[in-house]
């Protein structure tokens, strides 16, 4: 990852003025049961996908906000990467896919008594996007619904999480300002 | 932009193929190559396609899916060619550092010169989307 001081002035200013999402508080939901009994989904912006999937594209209008799902049974030779960012060095990933994935993690977890490898978990991977609203309206519900649809909506109906929901929907790219209504199915 | 390659990049691909195939064997089939969908043994054709494109010709290649625009497909091809070269080099020199691989690729290979030529052709276009695809291609 490049440091600010190594970037050109234009890039440095662009990074410093990037409209990052800022929330007033931190959404935090503590784990309510042991990890070994949990179904886990991981989300990454590493642009990973299975070889048979359509690679991510570089959309000049604001990145690629689509996502791919990688089942927990996928082996590392089946995983590919199509990431347009020039911000990181791919050689480490070429040498070891576990730098950005956890293709070998289920076996490792088994040694510690976890049942992760037996979990029907899915691992969705999200490629680079600069559009918050696409995350809120498309990616987030899809990912959460694939894990536990009812649980997802139950969480987002709670008052303390609604500000984060609204914040996500306030997209700095298309400048939409949706009505502050409760999220609905 | 005419590039002054020391060697034909297509010959370079052929010469590195044995090391790349050893990389696949050593890593149980895992490789970063595979975005463009063209079999690695057909890559001389990909090199010719990129050369033609860099000369400003109306270049295309039969293997390009109809729903993938030429600039995007070039991006996939270039990513694959870079990964192929890097993996072959890391097989040749297993203890090579990451910065040394970059220095070798961008400083010593004809393939890097070809990628620079393609990038320069894209970046010099008036088409903003082409400039977008050119960004970071030669890096």
Interface residues (C-beta under 8 A of the other chain):
Chain A: X51 X55 X57 X58 X60 X76 X77 X79 X80 X81 X82 X84 X85 X86 X89 X90 X91 X92 X93 X94 X95 X97
Chain B: X27 X28 X29 X30 X31 X32 X34 X35 X68 X72 X75 X76 X79 X83 X86 X87 X90 X98 X101 X102 X128 X129 X132 X133 X135 X136 X139
